[in-house]
Amino acid sequence: MKKEITTKDMMALNELMTFENWIATKMYFCANAVQEKSLTTIFKDMANKHLENHSKLLNYLKTNMEGGN
């Protein structure tokens, strides 16, 4: 079921999506900067989780956008 997305909602979603993308980028940077394999794995896992969150927010927008399918 579609929900009406207000301008305020769009602004908040934009901030969240920007944050999720930014933190994923930072986590990938950290993964490449460390030498210890366990830390590399942790940073990559964290980055992937933030990218997943970004994708979920994007899918929410696509599902609830005006005129969307």
N, C-alpha and C positions, 0 to 999 in steps of 0.2 A: 504494500500500500504506500502510495506516495505521500510525502509530507511537504507542506509549504515551507520553503526556505526563505527566510527574511534576509534583508541586507545585513542585519547584525549577525545572523547565523553565517552568512557567506564570509563576512570579515573574520569571524572566529575560526571557521574551517580553513580559510586561507592561512591564518597564523599557524594553526596546527600542522597543516600540510607543509608549510615552509620549515617549521621546526623539525618535523620528522625527516624531511629530506636533508636538512643541514646537519642534524646529529648523525644520520647514517653516513654522510660524507666524512664527518670528523672521525667516526669509528673506523671507517676503512683506512683513513690516514694513519690512525693509531696502530691498526693491524699491520700496516706496512712499515711503521717506524720501530716496532719492537722486534727483538731477536728471539725471545722465548716463545716457543710453539704454543704453550697453553694460553698465553696472553693473546697471541694472534687469533687463536680459535675463539676466545671469548669476545674480542672486539668484532670479529666477523659475524658472530652469532647475534651480537647486539645490533650491528648495522643492518643485518637481514630482517630482524624484528621491526626496526624502525621503518624500513622500506615496505614491509608488510602492512604496517599501520598506515603509511601513506597511501598504499593501494586501496585499503579498505575505505579510507576517507574519500578517495577519488571515485570509487564505485558507489558510495553513498550519494555523492553529488550527481553522478550519471543517472542513478535510479530515481532521484527526486527532482531532477531539473525540469523546468517547465517545457512541456512538449517532448520530453525524453521517452524512450521506449523501455 
